[in-house]
Amino acid sequence: MTARRTGAPRYRRATEAIVLDVRRRYWREGEAVTSIAQALGLGETGVRRMAVGVTWGNVPQVDVASRVPRRRRVLRGADHPNAKLSADSVLYLRARHRAGDDLGVLAHELRVSTWCVGLIVRGERWQHLLPGAEAEPQPADPVRAA
């Protein structure tokens, strides 16, 4: 038995009823692992492993037909936490390239690699900012609609 770290959170023990509740909330209701873990006082990793069946294999899984299809939220462009450029700088970069500026000069100016600039100007990255790309639906302005 290993000693518990000082200050480490103490989680409650999972029971078969808790595992069934986790699987129901995750698969049928589509609830996020984080919110399930917080609500039940369990660790996120444990909840994730229970939900997909890595642990507690003896407890039956949720019926496949009743599962809510899960969609991952794709972070695009400046919304991604590792983004080095903003949407404005990408549009600026594309405009300067159309005007004839060299990729290396643009890369140096924006402090990214030439390879990255090449992907952007060819439209292989930041596709959602290309002209003609489907724009995200914007909510209607109630003031202008009236």
N, CA, C and O atoms as a GROMACS GRO file, in nm:
protein
  584
    1MET      N    1   0.084  -0.117   0.000
    1MET     CA    2   0.000   0.000   0.000
    1MET      C    3   0.089   0.124   0.000
    1MET      O    4   0.181   0.136   0.081
    2THR      N    5   0.061   0.215  -0.090
    2THR     CA    6   0.142   0.336  -0.099
    2THR      C    7   0.078   0.448  -0.020
    2THR      O    8  -0.044   0.453  -0.002
    3ALA      N    9   0.162   0.536   0.027
    3ALA     CA   10   0.113   0.650   0.105
    3ALA      C   11   0.050   0.752   0.011
    3ALA      O   12   0.096   0.771  -0.102
    4ARG      N   13  -0.053   0.816   0.057
    4ARG     CA   14  -0.121   0.919  -0.021
    4ARG      C   15  -0.043   1.049  -0.011
    4ARG      O   16   0.007   1.086   0.096
    5ARG      N   17  -0.033   1.119  -0.125
    5ARG     CA   18   0.036   1.248  -0.124
    5ARG      C   19  -0.037   1.346  -0.034
    5ARG      O   20  -0.160   1.343  -0.023
    6THR      N   21   0.038   1.430   0.029
    6THR     CA   22  -0.023   1.533   0.113
    6THR      C   23  -0.095   1.633   0.024
    6THR      O   24  -0.038   1.682  -0.074
    7GLY      N   25  -0.217   1.664   0.056
    7GLY     CA   26  -0.294   1.761  -0.020
    7GLY      C   27  -0.362   1.702  -0.142
    7GLY      O   28  -0.436   1.773  -0.210
    8ALA      N   29  -0.340   1.574  -0.173
    8ALA     CA   30  -0.406   1.513  -0.288
    8ALA      C   31  -0.554   1.495  -0.257
    8ALA      O   32  -0.589   1.462  -0.144
    9PRO      N   33  -0.640   1.517  -0.354
    9PRO     CA   34  -0.783   1.504  -0.327
    9PRO      C   35  -0.821   1.359  -0.295
    9PRO      O   36  -0.765   1.265  -0.352
   10ARG      N   37  -0.913   1.342  -0.206
   10ARG     CA   38  -0.960   1.209  -0.171
   10ARG      C   39  -1.094   1.189  -0.242
   10ARG      O   40  -1.190   1.264  -0.220
   11TYR      N   41  -1.099   1.088  -0.327
   11TYR     CA   42  -1.221   1.060  -0.403
   11TYR      C   43  -1.298   0.948  -0.337
   11TYR      O   44  -1.242   0.867  -0.263
   12ARG      N   45  -1.428   0.944  -0.365
   12ARG     CA   46  -1.507   0.836  -0.308
   12ARG      C   47  -1.485   0.708  -0.386
   12ARG      O   48  -1.441   0.711  -0.501
   13ARG      N   49  -1.515   0.597  -0.323
   13ARG     CA   50  -1.499   0.467  -0.387
   13ARG      C   51  -1.617   0.443  -0.481
   13ARG      O   52  -1.731   0.474  -0.448
   14ALA      N   53  -1.587   0.388  -0.595
   14ALA     CA   54  -1.692   0.358  -0.692
   14ALA      C   55  -1.760   0.226  -0.656
   14ALA      O   56  -1.696   0.132  -0.611
   15THR      N   57  -1.890   0.223  -0.675
   15THR     CA   58  -1.967   0.100  -0.658
   15THR      C   59  -2.032   0.068  -0.792
   15THR      O   60  -2.024   0.147  -0.886
   16GLU      N   61  -2.094  -0.048  -0.800
   16GLU     CA   62  -2.158  -0.087  -0.925
   16GLU      C   63  -2.268   0.014  -0.963
   16GLU      O   64  -2.285   0.046  -1.080
   17ALA      N   65  -2.341   0.062  -0.864
   17ALA     CA   66  -2.446   0.161  -0.891
   17ALA      C   67  -2.388   0.290  -0.946
   17ALA      O   68  -2.446   0.351  -1.037
   18ILE      N   69  -2.273   0.333  -0.893
   18ILE     CA   70  -2.208   0.455  -0.942
   18ILE      C   71  -2.160   0.435  -1.085
   18ILE      O   72  -2.174   0.524  -1.168
   19VAL      N   73  -2.104   0.317  -1.115
   19VAL     CA   74  -2.056   0.289  -1.252
   19VAL      C   75  -2.172   0.292  -1.349
   19VAL      O   76  -2.159   0.349  -1.458
   20LEU      N   77  -2.285   0.233  -1.313
   20LEU     CA   78  -2.403   0.236  -1.401
   20LEU      C   79  -2.451   0.380  -1.422
   20LEU      O   80  -2.490   0.417  -1.532
   21ASP      N   81  -2.447   0.460  -1.315
   21ASP     CA   82  -2.486   0.601  -1.326
   21ASP      C   83  -2.391   0.677  -1.418
   21ASP      O   84  -2.435   0.757  -1.501
   22VAL      N   85  -2.261   0.653  -1.404
   22VAL     CA   86  -2.161   0.718  -1.490
   22VAL      C   87  -2.187   0.683  -1.635
   22VAL      O   88  -2.189   0.772  -1.721
   23ARG      N   89  -2.207   0.556  -1.664
   23ARG     CA   90  -2.229   0.513  -1.803
   23ARG      C   91  -2.359   0.569  -1.859
   23ARG      O   92  -2.365   0.607  -1.976
   24ARG      N   93  -2.463   0.573  -1.776
   24ARG     CA   94  -2.591   0.629  -1.823
   24ARG      C   95  -2.574   0.777  -1.856
   24ARG      O   96  -2.618   0.822  -1.961
   25ARG      N   97  -2.510   0.852  -1.768
   25ARG     CA   98  -2.494   0.995  -1.789
   25ARG      C   99  -2.403   1.024  -1.908
   25ARG      O  100  -2.427   1.120  -1.982
   26TYR      N  101  -2.300   0.944  -1.926
   26TYR     CA  102  -2.204   0.968  -2.034
   26TYR      C  103  -2.263   0.928  -2.169
   26TYR      O  104  -2.256   1.006  -2.264
   27TRP      N  105  -2.319   0.808  -2.178
   27TRP     CA  106  -2.363   0.758  -2.308
   27TRP      C  107  -2.504   0.801  -2.345
   27TRP      O  108  -2.526   0.839  -2.460
   28ARG      N  109  -2.598   0.796  -2.255
   28ARG     CA  110  -2.737   0.828  -2.291
   28ARG      C  111  -2.764   0.977  -2.290
   28ARG      O  112  -2.833   1.029  -2.378
   29GLU      N  113  -2.710   1.046  -2.189
   29GLU     CA  114  -2.739   1.188  -2.176
   29GLU      C  115  -2.633   1.277  -2.240
   29GLU      O  116  -2.655   1.397  -2.259
   30GLY      N  117  -2.517   1.218  -2.273
   30GLY     CA  118  -2.412   1.295  -2.340
   30GLY      C  119  -2.342   1.394  -2.250
   30GLY      O  120  -2.284   1.491  -2.299
   31GLU      N  121  -2.344   1.372  -2.121
   31GLU     CA  122  -2.281   1.464  -2.025
   31GLU      C  123  -2.129   1.451  -2.032
   31GLU      O  124  -2.078   1.342  -2.059
   32ALA      N  125  -2.059   1.558  -2.007
   32ALA     CA  126  -1.912   1.560  -2.012
   32ALA      C  127  -1.854   1.488  -1.891
   32ALA      O  128  -1.912   1.488  -1.782
   33VAL      N  129  -1.737   1.429  -1.912
   33VAL     CA  130  -1.668   1.355  -1.806
   33VAL      C  131  -1.639   1.446  -1.687
   33VAL      O  132  -1.655   1.405  -1.572
   34THR      N  133  -1.598   1.568  -1.713
   34THR     CA  134  -1.564   1.662  -1.605
   34THR      C  135  -1.682   1.688  -1.514
   34THR      O  136  -1.669   1.685  -1.392
   35SER      N  137  -1.799   1.712  -1.573
   35SER     CA  138  -1.916   1.743  -1.490
   35SER      C  139  -1.963   1.619  -1.414
   35SER      O  140  -2.011   1.631  -1.300
   36ILE      N  141  -1.952   1.500  -1.473
   36ILE     CA  142  -1.989   1.377  -1.403
   36ILE      C  143  -1.896   1.358  -1.283
   36ILE      O  144  -1.942   1.327  -1.173
   37ALA      N  145  -1.767   1.376  -1.306
   37ALA     CA  146  -1.668   1.357  -1.199
   37ALA      C  147  -1.694   1.453  -1.083
   37ALA      O  148  -1.690   1.414  -0.967
   38GLN      N  149  -1.721   1.578  -1.115
   38GLN     CA  150  -1.746   1.677  -1.010
   38GLN      C  151  -1.874   1.645  -0.933
   38GLN      O  152  -1.878   1.657  -0.811
   39ALA      N  153  -1.979   1.606  -1.006
   39ALA     CA  154  -2.107   1.578  -0.941
   39ALA      C  155  -2.100   1.457  -0.849
   39ALA      O  156  -2.164   1.454  -0.744
   40LEU      N  157  -2.022   1.356  -0.888
   40LEU     CA  158  -2.016   1.233  -0.811
   40LEU      C  159  -1.897   1.227  -0.715
   40LEU      O  160  -1.885   1.132  -0.638
   41GLY      N  161  -1.810   1.327  -0.719
   41GLY     CA  162  -1.695   1.329  -0.630
   41GLY      C  163  -1.591   1.224  -0.666
   41GLY      O  164  -1.529   1.164  -0.579
   42LEU      N  165  -1.573   1.202  -0.797
   42LEU     CA  166  -1.476   1.104  -0.847
   42LEU      C  167  -1.371   1.175  -0.930
   42LEU      O  168  -1.390   1.291  -0.969
   43GLY      N  169  -1.260   1.107  -0.958
   43GLY     CA  170  -1.158   1.163  -1.045
   43GLY      C  171  -1.197   1.150  -1.190
   43GLY      O  172  -1.266   1.055  -1.229
   44GLU      N  173  -1.154   1.246  -1.273
   44GLU     CA  174  -1.190   1.246  -1.416
   44GLU      C  175  -1.138   1.122  -1.488
   44GLU      O  176  -1.209   1.063  -1.569
   45THR      N  177  -1.015   1.082  -1.458
   45THR     CA  178  -0.959   0.965  -1.525
   45THR      C  179  -1.038   0.840  -1.491
   45THR      O  180  -1.067   0.759  -1.579
   46GLY      N  181  -1.074   0.825  -1.366
   46GLY     CA  182  -1.153   0.710  -1.326
   46GLY      C  183  -1.289   0.708  -1.393
   46GLY      O  184  -1.335   0.602  -1.436
   47VAL      N  185  -1.353   0.824  -1.402
   47VAL     CA  186  -1.484   0.832  -1.467
   47VAL      C  187  -1.472   0.797  -1.615
   47VAL      O  188  -1.555   0.722  -1.668
   48ARG      N  189  -1.370   0.849  -1.682
   48ARG     CA  190  -1.351   0.820  -1.824
   48ARG      C  191  -1.330   0.671  -1.845
   48ARG      O  192  -1.387   0.612  -1.937
   49ARG      N  193  -1.249   0.609  -1.759
   49ARG     CA  194  -1.221   0.465  -1.772
   49ARG      C  195  -1.346   0.382  -1.743
   49ARG      O  196  -1.367   0.278  -1.806
   50MET      N  197  -1.428   0.426  -1.648
   50MET     CA  198  -1.554   0.356  -1.619
   50MET      C  199  -1.649   0.366  -1.738
   50MET      O  200  -1.712   0.268  -1.776
   51ALA      N  201  -1.659   0.486  -1.795
   51ALA     CA  202  -1.757   0.512  -1.901
   51ALA      C  203  -1.728   0.428  -2.025
   51ALA      O  204  -1.821   0.375  -2.087
   52VAL      N  205  -1.603   0.415  -2.062
   52VAL     CA  206  -1.571   0.341  -2.185
   52VAL      C  207  -1.546   0.194  -2.161
   52VAL      O  208  -1.528   0.118  -2.256
   53GLY      N  209  -1.545   0.151  -2.035
   53GLY     CA  210  -1.535   0.009  -2.005
   53GLY      C  211  -1.396  -0.044  -1.983
   53GLY      O  212  -1.376  -0.165  -1.983
   54VAL      N  213  -1.297   0.043  -1.964
   54VAL     CA  214  -1.161  -0.003  -1.937
   54VAL      C  215  -1.158  -0.068  -1.799
   54VAL      O  216  -1.093  -0.170  -1.779
   55THR      N  217  -1.229  -0.007  -1.705
   55THR     CA  218  -1.241  -0.067  -1.571
   55THR      C  219  -1.386  -0.108  -1.552
   55THR      O  220  -1.473  -0.066  -1.629
   56TRP      N  221  -1.413  -0.187  -1.453
   56TRP     CA  222  -1.546  -0.235  -1.422
   56TRP      C  223  -1.607  -0.310  -1.541
   56TRP      O  224  -1.723  -0.289  -1.576
   57GLY      N  225  -1.527  -0.397  -1.601
   57GLY     CA  226  -1.573  -0.475  -1.715
   57GLY      C  227  -1.685  -0.572  -1.682
   57GLY      O  228  -1.757  -0.616  -1.771
   58ASN      N  229  -1.701  -0.605  -1.553
   58ASN     CA  230  -1.807  -0.697  -1.512
   58ASN      C  231  -1.945  -0.632  -1.512
   58ASN      O  232  -2.046  -0.701  -1.508
   59VAL      N  233  -1.950  -0.499  -1.515
   59VAL     CA  234  -2.077  -0.427  -1.516
   59VAL      C  235  -2.120  -0.411  -1.662
   59VAL      O  236  -2.039  -0.368  -1.745
   60PRO      N  237  -2.244  -0.444  -1.696
   60PRO     CA  238  -2.287  -0.437  -1.836
   60PRO      C  239  -2.281  -0.295  -1.892
   60PRO      O  240  -2.307  -0.197  -1.821
   61GLN      N  241  -2.247  -0.286  -2.020
   61GLN     CA  242  -2.240  -0.157  -2.088
   61GLN      C  243  -2.381  -0.109  -2.121
   61GLN      O  244  -2.476  -0.186  -2.116
   62VAL      N  245  -2.393   0.019  -2.153
   62VAL     CA  246  -2.520   0.077  -2.194
   62VAL      C  247  -2.553   0.024  -2.333
   62VAL      O  248  -2.463   0.004  -2.415
   63ASP      N  249  -2.680   0.002  -2.360
   63ASP     CA  250  -2.725  -0.047  -2.490
   63ASP      C  251  -2.677   0.047  -2.601
   63ASP      O  252  -2.693   0.168  -2.592
   64VAL      N  253  -2.617  -0.010  -2.705
   64VAL     CA  254  -2.557   0.068  -2.813
   64VAL      C  255  -2.661   0.154  -2.884
   64VAL      O  256  -2.632   0.267  -2.924
   65ALA      N  257  -2.782   0.103  -2.900
   65ALA     CA  258  -2.886   0.177  -2.973
   65ALA      C  259  -2.928   0.304  -2.899
   65ALA      O  260  -2.973   0.400  -2.961
   66SER      N  261  -2.913   0.305  -2.766
   66SER     CA  262  -2.959   0.422  -2.690
   66SER      C  263  -2.849   0.524  -2.666
   66SER      O  264  -2.872   0.623  -2.597
   67ARG      N  265  -2.731   0.502  -2.721
   67ARG     CA  266  -2.619   0.595  -2.698
   67ARG      C  267  -2.637   0.724  -2.776
   67ARG      O  268  -2.682   0.724  -2.891
   68VAL      N  269  -2.602   0.831  -2.714
   68VAL     CA  270  -2.602   0.962  -2.779
   68VAL      C  271  -2.474   0.972  -2.860
   68VAL      O  272  -2.366   0.948  -2.806
   69PRO      N  273  -2.482   1.009  -2.988
   69PRO     CA  274  -2.358   1.024  -3.065
   69PRO      C  275  -2.274   1.136  -3.006
   69PRO      O  276  -2.324   1.246  -2.982
   70ARG      N  277  -2.148   1.108  -2.982
   70ARG     CA  278  -2.059   1.206  -2.920
   70ARG      C  279  -1.981   1.278  -3.028
   70ARG      O  280  -1.927   1.216  -3.120
   71ARG      N  281  -1.976   1.409  -3.017
   71ARG     CA  282  -1.901   1.489  -3.113
   71ARG      C  283  -1.792   1.564  -3.039
   71ARG      O  284  -1.814   1.624  -2.934
   72ARG      N  285  -1.674   1.558  -3.095
   72ARG     CA  286  -1.565   1.635  -3.038
   72ARG      C  287  -1.573   1.777  -3.090
   72ARG      O  288  -1.601   1.801  -3.207
   73ARG      N  289  -1.547   1.868  -3.004
   73ARG     CA  290  -1.544   2.008  -3.044
   73ARG      C  291  -1.406   2.036  -3.101
   73ARG      O  292  -1.305   2.021  -3.032
   74VAL      N  293  -1.402   2.074  -3.226
   74VAL     CA  294  -1.276   2.102  -3.292
   74VAL      C  295  -1.244   2.250  -3.274
   74VAL      O  296  -1.321   2.337  -3.315
   75LEU      N  297  -1.131   2.277  -3.214
   75LEU     CA  298  -1.088   2.414  -3.196
   75LEU      C  299  -1.012   2.456  -3.320
   75LEU      O  300  -0.910   2.397  -3.355
   76ARG      N  301  -1.062   2.558  -3.387
   76ARG     CA  302  -1.001   2.603  -3.511
   76ARG      C  303  -0.939   2.740  -3.494
   76ARG      O  304  -0.990   2.825  -3.421
   77GLY      N  305  -0.829   2.758  -3.563
   77GLY     CA  306  -0.767   2.890  -3.567
   77GLY      C  307  -0.724   2.943  -3.432
   77GLY      O  308  -0.661   2.872  -3.353
   78ALA      N  309  -0.758   3.068  -3.406
   78ALA     CA  310  -0.714   3.136  -3.286
   78ALA      C  311  -0.779   3.079  -3.159
   78ALA      O  312  -0.733   3.108  -3.049
   79ASP      N  313  -0.885   2.999  -3.173
   79ASP     CA  314  -0.948   2.937  -3.056
   79ASP      C  315  -0.863   2.825  -2.999
   79ASP      O  316  -0.879   2.787  -2.883
   80HIS      N  317  -0.771   2.770  -3.081
   80HIS     CA  318  -0.685   2.663  -3.033
   80HIS      C  319  -0.582   2.719  -2.936
   80HIS      O  320  -0.524   2.825  -2.962
   81PRO      N  321  -0.557   2.650  -2.824
   81PRO     CA  322  -0.465   2.706  -2.724
   81PRO      C  323  -0.320   2.719  -2.772
   81PRO      O  324  -0.244   2.796  -2.714
   82ASN      N  325  -0.281   2.645  -2.876
   82ASN     CA  326  -0.144   2.654  -2.925
   82ASN      C  327  -0.129   2.745  -3.046
   82ASN      O  328  -0.023   2.748  -3.108
   83ALA      N  329  -0.233   2.819  -3.081
   83ALA     CA  330  -0.229   2.905  -3.199
   83ALA      C  331  -0.123   3.014  -3.182
   83ALA      O  332  -0.116   3.079  -3.078
   84LYS      N  333  -0.043   3.032  -3.286
   84LYS     CA  334   0.061   3.135  -3.285
   84LYS      C  335   0.013   3.262  -3.355
   84LYS      O  336   0.070   3.370  -3.336
   85LEU      N  337  -0.092   3.249  -3.436
   85LEU     CA  338  -0.142   3.362  -3.514
   85LEU      C  339  -0.288   3.389  -3.482
   85LEU      O  340  -0.360   3.301  -3.434
   86SER      N  341  -0.330   3.511  -3.508
   86SER     CA  342  -0.471   3.547  -3.494
   86SER      C  343  -0.534   3.544  -3.633
   86SER      O  344  -0.464   3.534  -3.734
   87ALA      N  345  -0.665   3.551  -3.639
   87ALA     CA  346  -0.735   3.553  -3.767
   87ALA      C  347  -0.693   3.675  -3.849
   87ALA      O  348  -0.677   3.666  -3.971
   88ASP      N  349  -0.675   3.788  -3.783
   88ASP     CA  350  -0.633   3.910  -3.854
   88ASP      C  351  -0.495   3.893  -3.917
   88ASP      O  352  -0.472   3.936  -4.030
   89SER      N  353  -0.402   3.830  -3.843
   89SER     CA  354  -0.268   3.813  -3.898
   89SER      C  355  -0.268   3.714  -4.015
   89SER      O  356  -0.186   3.728  -4.106
   90VAL      N  357  -0.357   3.615  -4.014
   90VAL     CA  358  -0.366   3.521  -4.126
   90VAL      C  359  -0.419   3.592  -4.250
   90VAL      O  360  -0.367   3.573  -4.360
   91LEU      N  361  -0.522   3.675  -4.232
   91LEU     CA  362  -0.576   3.750  -4.346
   91LEU      C  363  -0.472   3.849  -4.400
   91LEU      O  364  -0.460   3.867  -4.521
   92TYR      N  365  -0.399   3.913  -4.309
   92TYR     CA  366  -0.291   4.004  -4.348
   92TYR      C  367  -0.183   3.929  -4.426
   92TYR      O  368  -0.135   3.976  -4.528
   93LEU      N  369  -0.146   3.811  -4.376
   93LEU     CA  370  -0.044   3.730  -4.441
   93LEU      C  371  -0.086   3.692  -4.583
   93LEU      O  372  -0.007   3.702  -4.676
   94ARG      N  373  -0.210   3.648  -4.599
   94ARG     CA  374  -0.260   3.609  -4.733
   94ARG      C  375  -0.264   3.729  -4.828
   94ARG      O  376  -0.232   3.716  -4.946
   95ALA      N  377  -0.304   3.846  -4.776
   95ALA     CA  378  -0.309   3.966  -4.861
   95ALA      C  379  -0.169   4.006  -4.905
   95ALA      O  380  -0.147   4.042  -5.021
   96ARG      N  381  -0.073   4.002  -4.812
   96ARG     CA  382   0.065   4.037  -4.847
   96ARG      C  383   0.124   3.938  -4.947
   96ARG      O  384   0.199   3.978  -5.036
   97HIS      N  385   0.090   3.810  -4.935
   97HIS     CA  386   0.141   3.710  -5.029
   97HIS      C  387   0.081   3.733  -5.168
   97HIS      O  388   0.152   3.721  -5.268
   98ARG      N  389  -0.050   3.767  -5.174
   98ARG     CA  390  -0.112   3.798  -5.303
   98ARG      C  391  -0.047   3.920  -5.366
   98ARG      O  392  -0.040   3.931  -5.489
   99ALA      N  393   0.001   4.012  -5.283
   99ALA     CA  394   0.067   4.134  -5.333
   99ALA      C  395   0.210   4.105  -5.380
   99ALA      O  396   0.275   4.192  -5.438
  100GLY      N  397   0.260   3.984  -5.355
  100GLY     CA  398   0.390   3.946  -5.407
  100GLY      C  399   0.501   3.932  -5.305
  100GLY      O  400   0.616   3.909  -5.344
  101ASP      N  401   0.474   3.944  -5.178
  101ASP     CA  402   0.578   3.930  -5.075
  101ASP      C  403   0.623   3.785  -5.065
  101ASP      O  404   0.546   3.692  -5.087
  102ASP      N  405   0.749   3.768  -5.031
  102ASP     CA  406   0.811   3.636  -5.019
  102ASP      C  407   0.766   3.566  -4.891
  102ASP      O  408   0.744   3.630  -4.789
  103LEU      N  409   0.753   3.433  -4.898
  103LEU     CA  410   0.712   3.355  -4.782
  103LEU      C  411   0.808   3.371  -4.665
  103LEU      O  412   0.766   3.383  -4.550
  104GLY      N  413   0.938   3.372  -4.694
  104GLY     CA  414   1.039   3.385  -4.589
  104GLY      C  415   1.029   3.516  -4.515
  104GLY      O  416   1.044   3.521  -4.393
  105VAL      N  417   1.004   3.624  -4.590
  105VAL     CA  418   0.991   3.756  -4.528
  105VAL      C  419   0.868   3.759  -4.437
  105VAL      O  420   0.873   3.810  -4.325
  106LEU      N  421   0.758   3.704  -4.487
  106LEU     CA  422   0.635   3.701  -4.407
  106LEU      C  423   0.653   3.614  -4.282
  106LEU      O  424   0.606   3.649  -4.174
  107ALA      N  425   0.720   3.501  -4.298
  107ALA     CA  426   0.744   3.412  -4.186
  107ALA      C  427   0.827   3.481  -4.079
  107ALA      O  428   0.797   3.471  -3.960
  108HIS      N  429   0.932   3.551  -4.122
  108HIS     CA  430   1.017   3.621  -4.027
  108HIS      C  431   0.940   3.731  -3.956
  108HIS      O  432   0.954   3.751  -3.835
  109GLU      N  433   0.858   3.802  -4.030
  109GLU     CA  434   0.781   3.913  -3.973
  109GLU      C  435   0.680   3.864  -3.868
  109GLU      O  436   0.661   3.929  -3.766
  110LEU      N  437   0.616   3.750  -3.894
  110LEU     CA  438   0.515   3.698  -3.802
  110LEU      C  439   0.570   3.595  -3.703
  110LEU      O  440   0.496   3.540  -3.621
  111ARG      N  441   0.701   3.570  -3.713
  111ARG     CA  442   0.771   3.480  -3.620
  111ARG      C  443   0.714   3.338  -3.621
  111ARG      O  444   0.694   3.276  -3.516
  112VAL      N  445   0.688   3.288  -3.742
  112VAL     CA  446   0.650   3.148  -3.761
  112VAL      C  447   0.739   3.092  -3.871
  112VAL      O  448   0.814   3.167  -3.934
  113SER      N  449   0.730   2.961  -3.895
  113SER     CA  450   0.817   2.900  -3.996
  113SER      C  451   0.766   2.928  -4.136
  113SER      O  452   0.648   2.957  -4.157
  114THR      N  453   0.856   2.920  -4.232
  114THR     CA  454   0.820   2.937  -4.373
  114THR      C  455   0.722   2.828  -4.414
  114THR      O  456   0.629   2.852  -4.491
  115TRP      N  457   0.743   2.707  -4.362
  115TRP     CA  458   0.655   2.595  -4.390
  115TRP      C  459   0.512   2.628  -4.346
  115TRP      O  460   0.417   2.601  -4.420
  116CYS      N  461   0.497   2.686  -4.228
  116CYS     CA  462   0.366   2.723  -4.175
  116CYS      C  463   0.299   2.828  -4.265
  116CYS      O  464   0.180   2.818  -4.294
  117VAL      N  465   0.375   2.926  -4.307
  117VAL     CA  466   0.321   3.031  -4.395
  117VAL      C  467   0.277   2.970  -4.528
  117VAL      O  468   0.174   3.008  -4.582
  118GLY      N  469   0.356   2.876  -4.581
  118GLY     CA  470   0.320   2.810  -4.705
  118GLY      C  471   0.188   2.734  -4.693
  118GLY      O  472   0.105   2.740  -4.784
  119LEU      N  473   0.169   2.664  -4.583
  119LEU     CA  474   0.043   2.592  -4.561
  119LEU      C  475  -0.075   2.688  -4.554
  119LEU      O  476  -0.183   2.658  -4.605
  120ILE      N  477  -0.055   2.802  -4.492
  120ILE     CA  478  -0.163   2.899  -4.477
  120ILE      C  479  -0.200   2.960  -4.612
  120ILE      O  480  -0.318   2.969  -4.645
  121VAL      N  481  -0.101   3.004  -4.691
  121VAL     CA  482  -0.133   3.071  -4.818
  121VAL      C  483  -0.189   2.973  -4.921
  121VAL      O  484  -0.264   3.013  -5.010
  122ARG      N  485  -0.154   2.844  -4.910
  122ARG     CA  486  -0.210   2.744  -5.001
  122ARG      C  487  -0.349   2.699  -4.956
  122ARG      O  488  -0.418   2.628  -5.030
  123GLY      N  489  -0.391   2.740  -4.837
  123GLY     CA  490  -0.523   2.706  -4.788
  123GLY      C  491  -0.531   2.571  -4.720
  123GLY      O  492  -0.640   2.519  -4.698
  124GLU      N  493  -0.416   2.513  -4.685
  124GLU     CA  494  -0.416   2.385  -4.616
  124GLU      C  495  -0.435   2.404  -4.466
  124GLU      O  496  -0.471   2.308  -4.397
  125ARG      N  497  -0.413   2.521  -4.415
  125ARG     CA  498  -0.438   2.554  -4.275
  125ARG      C  499  -0.524   2.680  -4.272
  125ARG      O  500  -0.521   2.760  -4.366
  126TRP      N  501  -0.597   2.696  -4.166
  126TRP     CA  502  -0.688   2.810  -4.150
  126TRP      C  503  -0.789   2.815  -4.266
  126TRP      O  504  -0.821   2.922  -4.317
  127GLN      N  505  -0.840   2.697  -4.305
  127GLN     CA  506  -0.935   2.688  -4.417
  127GLN      C  507  -1.063   2.766  -4.389
  127GLN      O  508  -1.127   2.816  -4.481
  128HIS      N  509  -1.100   2.776  -4.262
  128HIS     CA  510  -1.224   2.844  -4.229
  128HIS      C  511  -1.219   2.994  -4.260
  128HIS      O  512  -1.321   3.061  -4.253
  129LEU      N  513  -1.100   3.048  -4.292
  129LEU     CA  514  -1.087   3.189  -4.328
  129LEU      C  515  -1.072   3.211  -4.478
  129LEU      O  516  -1.050   3.324  -4.522
  130LEU      N  517  -1.084   3.104  -4.555
  130LEU     CA  518  -1.074   3.119  -4.700
  130LEU      C  519  -1.199   3.186  -4.755
  130LEU      O  520  -1.308   3.166  -4.701
  131PRO      N  521  -1.186   3.265  -4.863
  131PRO     CA  522  -1.305   3.324  -4.923
  131PRO      C  523  -1.394   3.212  -4.977
  131PRO      O  524  -1.345   3.119  -5.041
  132GLY      N  525  -1.522   3.220  -4.952
  132GLY     CA  526  -1.615   3.118  -4.998
  132GLY      C  527  -1.632   3.004  -4.898
  132GLY      O  528  -1.718   2.919  -4.916
  133ALA      N  529  -1.550   3.002  -4.793
  133ALA     CA  530  -1.567   2.899  -4.690
  133ALA      C  531  -1.695   2.929  -4.616
  133ALA      O  532  -1.734   3.044  -4.598
  134GLU      N  533  -1.761   2.821  -4.573
  134GLU     CA  534  -1.886   2.840  -4.501
  134GLU      C  535  -1.861   2.914  -4.371
  134GLU      O  536  -1.783   2.868  -4.287
  135ALA      N  537  -1.926   3.025  -4.355
  135ALA     CA  538  -1.911   3.102  -4.232
  135ALA      C  539  -1.996   3.039  -4.124
  135ALA      O  540  -2.101   2.981  -4.152
  136GLU      N  541  -1.951   3.050  -4.001
  136GLU     CA  542  -2.028   2.999  -3.889
  136GLU      C  543  -2.157   3.081  -3.880
  136GLU      O  544  -2.154   3.203  -3.896
  137PRO      N  545  -2.270   3.014  -3.855
  137PRO     CA  546  -2.395   3.091  -3.846
  137PRO      C  547  -2.391   3.189  -3.730
  137PRO      O  548  -2.359   3.152  -3.617
  138GLN      N  549  -2.423   3.313  -3.759
  138GLN     CA  550  -2.423   3.417  -3.657
  138GLN      C  551  -2.565   3.437  -3.607
  138GLN      O  552  -2.659   3.431  -3.686
  139PRO      N  553  -2.583   3.460  -3.478
  139PRO     CA  554  -2.718   3.484  -3.428
  139PRO      C  555  -2.774   3.613  -3.487
  139PRO      O  556  -2.701   3.711  -3.508
  140ALA      N  557  -2.902   3.611  -3.513
  140ALA     CA  558  -2.966   3.730  -3.570
  140ALA      C  559  -2.967   3.843  -3.470
  140ALA      O  560  -2.989   3.822  -3.350
  141ASP      N  561  -2.943   3.964  -3.519
  141ASP     CA  562  -2.942   4.081  -3.433
  141ASP      C  563  -3.087   4.124  -3.412
  141ASP      O  564  -3.150   4.168  -3.508
  142PRO      N  565  -3.142   4.112  -3.291
  142PRO     CA  566  -3.284   4.145  -3.271
  142PRO      C  567  -3.316   4.291  -3.298
  142PRO      O  568  -3.429   4.323  -3.333
  143VAL      N  569  -3.220   4.381  -3.282
  143VAL     CA  570  -3.244   4.523  -3.305
  143VAL      C  571  -3.263   4.549  -3.454
  143VAL      O  572  -3.353   4.623  -3.494
  144ARG      N  573  -3.177   4.488  -3.539
  144ARG     CA  574  -3.184   4.511  -3.682
  144ARG      C  575  -3.298   4.433  -3.747
  144ARG      O  576  -3.351   4.474  -3.850
  145ALA      N  577  -3.335   4.319  -3.687
  145ALA     CA  578  -3.440   4.236  -3.746
  145ALA      C  579  -3.577   4.302  -3.733
  145ALA      O  580  -3.666   4.277  -3.814
  146ALA      N  581  -3.594   4.385  -3.630
  146ALA     CA  582  -3.726   4.446  -3.605
  146ALA      C  583  -3.754   4.561  -3.696
  146ALA      O  584  -3.860   4.622  -3.688
   0.00000   0.00000   0.00000
